[in-house]
């Protein structure tokens, strides 16, 4: 995450779960790949701890 740049796109595999009434079947029905674009990277500081916050938008 540290080496991400604004405007860069990346993909995330998102598991699509079955509904509760299909519970006897395997839980994960399919895995979709979604593309995201990095919108902004900011640093969040809480006392002594600081971490990057990445804002994304759907591509």
N, C-alpha and C positions, 0 to 999 in steps of 0.2 A: 504494500500500500504506500510505502514511503516514496517510491520512485514514480508514482502516477503523476501525469501532467494534465492540466485543464484542456479539454477538447478531445482527450484520448477516449477511445471506445474500448469496452471489454465485455465479455459474455459471462453470464452466470447460469449454471444449470439449476433450474427450479423444479423440485418434485411436485407433481400435481397429485394430491391425495384424493382417495375415493370418499364418497359421502358416508355418513354414519350408517345408513341402511344397507350399505354394501360391506359391512364390517367383517363378514366372514371371508371375504376375498382378500387378496394381498392389499395392504394399506396404500402403497404407492402405485398408482395406476400408470402414470407416464412421467417422463422427465422432459421438460421443455427447456430450450436454450433461449434466454432473453438477452438482448443487447442493451447496454447502458452507456451513456456518455458522461464523463466527469464534468460537472458544471463549475464547481468551486472547491478549493481546498483551503481550510482554515485551521489554525491551531487553537485548541481549547486548553485552557490552563485552570487547574483546580489546586490551589496551594502550591506544593512542590511538584505536582504531577502535570505533565502536558502531553497531549496526544493530537494527531491530525484528525480532523473531521472532514470526510469527503462527501460533498453533495453531488448526487447524480440525477440524471433525467433519462427517461426511456428513449431509446433510439428508434 
